[in-house]
Amino acid sequence: MTLKNLLIQIIIRFVFAVLFIWLAVDAVNTAGWGFMAIVSVLFATSDVVKGVRMFNAYLKIKDSMDKN
């Protein structure tokens, strides 16, 4: 996996997080805190956490490559 591929995956994670947050807000506005709203929030949280972890790994890899 190249750094470019890793960066693309990070961007996709954050895009999905925004999508799930939008779905959760829409579901809460429509029907209140139901099953779909909670599931959307859980998926969004998971995507944000994974995206941040991947971004930290990306920075560490990039820094180690720049030092060599």
C-alpha positions in Angstrom: 0.0 0.0 0.0 1.3 3.4 -0.9 0.9 6.6 1.0 -1.4 7.9 -1.7 -3.7 4.9 -1.2 -3.6 5.4 2.5 -4.6 9.0 2.2 -7.5 8.1 -0.1 -8.8 5.6 2.5 -8.5 8.3 5.2 -10.5 10.7 3.1 -13.1 8.1 2.3 -13.5 7.3 6.1 -14.1 11.0 6.8 -16.6 11.3 3.9 -18.5 8.3 5.3 -18.4 9.8 8.8 -20.0 13.0 7.4 -22.6 11.0 5.5 -23.6 9.0 8.6 -23.8 12.1 10.7 -26.1 13.7 8.1 -28.2 10.5 8.2 -28.4 10.6 12.0 -29.4 14.2 12.1 -32.0 13.6 9.4 -33.4 10.6 11.3 -33.6 12.5 14.6 -35.3 15.4 12.9 -37.8 13.1 11.3 -38.6 10.4 13.9 -36.6 11.1 17.0 -33.8 9.0 18.5 -34.7 5.6 16.9 -32.7 2.6 15.9 -31.4 4.1 12.6 -30.2 7.3 14.3 -28.3 5.4 16.9 -26.8 3.0 14.3 -25.8 6.0 12.1 -24.1 7.7 15.1 -22.2 4.5 15.9 -21.0 4.1 12.3 -20.0 7.8 12.2 -18.0 7.5 15.4 -16.3 4.4 14.2 -15.3 6.0 10.9 -14.0 9.1 12.7 -11.9 7.1 15.1 -10.5 4.9 12.4 -9.8 7.9 10.2 -7.9 9.7 12.9 -5.9 6.6 13.7 -5.1 6.1 10.0 -4.1 9.7 9.7 -1.7 9.4 12.7 -0.2 6.3 11.1 0.1 8.2 7.8 2.0 11.1 9.5 4.3 8.7 11.2 5.1 6.8 8.0 5.6 10.0 6.1 7.9 11.4 8.8 10.0 8.2 8.8 10.3 8.3 5.0 11.3 12.0 5.1 14.1 11.2 7.6 15.6 8.5 5.4 
